Amino acid sequence: MARKKSSKSSAAKAENTAAESVKKEETVTKAEYDKLKEEFDTQKEQFLRMAAEYDNFRKRTEKEKLATFDNAVATTVEAFLPVADNFALAVASSSNADDEFKKGLEMIQKQLDNAFRQLNIEEFGERGEEFDPNLHNAISRVDDEELEEDYIVSVYQKGYRIGDKIIRHAMVQVAN
């Protein structure tokens, strides 16, 4: 029985020691509390700044990725534009050609236009549009009674863009 009492008293002593330890930890002075709160606030501020920096980095990286894709598409399409121009001229001058040949040219032209559309390539520069020096390259000015001043009279080369990036400015003739 003596053993049982001693093990009970050891257990009681251990509980008392643990309870005293908890009481000591619970009694934090105001100065210690303020110091811990200040450290917490500092860590919280650093965490929030880091989270904001990461979010900005993520957004910037996403924009750069899209811009890189658009630049690659623009560079590739730019190489095909002379072919597209010559093909449009072939379709326009095929009025005296055989109907089957003309139909074949028109089908290829539609496929080319669809490919540009799928790549988000937009054409611009049509007769009657208002002249915009950011989009159009005016190579001459002429008098035209049908159109007001600074409107496009004729288009020598269509312009192309992807999003806000101009691939090629439209070459146009503008009304005086």
Long-range contacts (C-beta under 8 A, 24 or more apart in sequence): 70-162, 70-163, 70-165, 71-165, 73-119, 73-120, 73-121, 73-162, 74-162, 74-165, 74-167, 77-116, 77-119, 77-121, 77-160, 77-162, 77-167, 78-167, 78-168, 81-160, 81-167, 81-168, 84-112, 84-116, 85-157, 85-158, 87-112, 88-158, 116-160, 119-162, 120-162, 120-163, 121-160, 121-161, 121-162, 121-167, 122-160, 122-161, 122-162, 123-158, 123-159, 123-160, 124-158, 124-159, 124-160, 124-161, 124-170, 125-152, 125-155, 125-157, 125-158, 125-159, 125-170, 125-171, 125-172, 126-152, 126-155, 127-152, 127-153, 127-154, 127-155, 128-152, 131-172, 131-174, 134-166, 135-159, 135-161, 135-166, 135-169, 135-170, 136-169, 136-170, 136-171, 136-172, 136-174, 137-169, 137-170, 137-171, 137-172, 138-172, 138-173, 138-174, 139-171, 139-172, 139-173, 140-173, 140-174, 141-173, 141-174, 141-175, 141-176, 142-173, 142-174, 142-175, 142-176, 143-175, 143-176, 144-175, 144-176, 147-175, 148-175, 149-175, 149-176, 150-174, 150-175, 151-175
